[in-house]
Amino acid sequence: QVQLVESGGGLVQPGGSLRLSCAASGRVRSINAMAWYRQAPGKQRDLVATITSGGSTNYADSVKGRFTISRDNAKKTVYLQMNSLKPDDTGVYYCNADGTYYSGRRFDSWGQGTQVTVSS
């Protein structure tokens, strides 16, 4: 079973920066897309950014120009560099990855989430 473990969340002042990491563990043949989602209190989980195995990226309009998603395929890790943070960026950030096990079975897995709070 693949497991995703996020880290790097915390409390930061408006205008500050944080870097989230998400490491995948387990025997997998390939990891395709990796992504970050966030869920604010009382709201649905929304897509923040995605990155393919080839490095193509996509961002929610609300974070374009402020957030950067990247990945290290050798380490099976995805990152989210968050700059110029705003109070509206507050929420639980979840990592997602889809791929294939050596058996050929597909997976679509989620991490447990890491809290990001932007407040003065």
N, C-alpha and C positions, 0 to 999 in steps of 0.2 A: 504494500500500500504506500502510495506517495503521501508525504506529509509536508505541509508548508508552515514555516514558522517565521512570523513577522517580528521585527524589532525596530527601535528608533523613535517611537512615539514619545510624547511628553507635552509639557506646558511651555508655550513660547509666547512672547509679546507680539502684537501686530507689527508687521514689517520684518519679522525675524525669519529664520530658516530652520528646517529640519530635513534630515535624510532618513528615509525608511528603507529597510532591507527585508527581503523575503527569500529564505533559502529552502529549496526543495530537497527532501531526502527520500531514499528508497530507490530500488532498482527499476529504472525506466529506460525504454529504448530511445524515446525522444520526447522533448517538451516543445510544443508548438507555440501558441500565443501565451503570453503572461500579461497580467493586468492588475491594476489597482482600482478598487471601488471604495466608496466611503458612504457612511450612513450617519446622518445627523439625527439627534434625538427627535423621535416622533415622525421621522420621514423615511422614505424608501431608500434602499441601497442604490446608489447611482455610480455609473462608470466614470472614472477619473482619467485613466490613460491605459493604453494597450501597446504592446510591442511584440512583433512576430519574431520567429527564430532568426530571420534574416536581418532584423533590426529596424523594420518599418514601424513607425509610431503613429499614434492617433491620440488626440486629447479632447477632453470636454472643453467647450468654449470658455467656461468660467476659469480655467486654469492655464489656458494657452499663454505662453510668454513668461509664466511664473514657475511652472513645474516641468521637470524633465525626467522621463522614464528611460532607464537603461538596463542592460542585463549582461551577465557574464555566463555564457553557456557552459564553460568548463566547470564553473562552481555551481551551476543550476540555481543562480540567484538573480533576482530582479530588484532594482532600486527605484526609489522615487525621491528626487531632489526637489524640495519645496522651498521656494524663495518668496519674498514679499507676502508673507502669510497674512491672511485676513481673518477676522472672527468667523466669517461664513465658511471658512475651511475647517472649522471644528467638527469633529465626528470620529467614529471608529473607522479606521482604514483597514480594508481586507485585501489580501492577495489572492489571486486566482490563477490557475494554470491548467492547461489541457494538453494532453499528449497521449502516448501509447506505451503500454508495458511490452516487455519482450514476448509475452504470450500473444500479442496482437490486440489485446483488449484495450479500449480507449479509457481514459480517465478525464475527469473535470473536477478539480479539487479546490478547496478553500482553506485559507489559514484561519486562525482563531481571532484575528483582529488586533489592532493596536490603537490606543486612544491618542488622538491629537487634539489639544485644546489651545486655541489662540485667544489670549485674553491679557488685558493689562492689569 
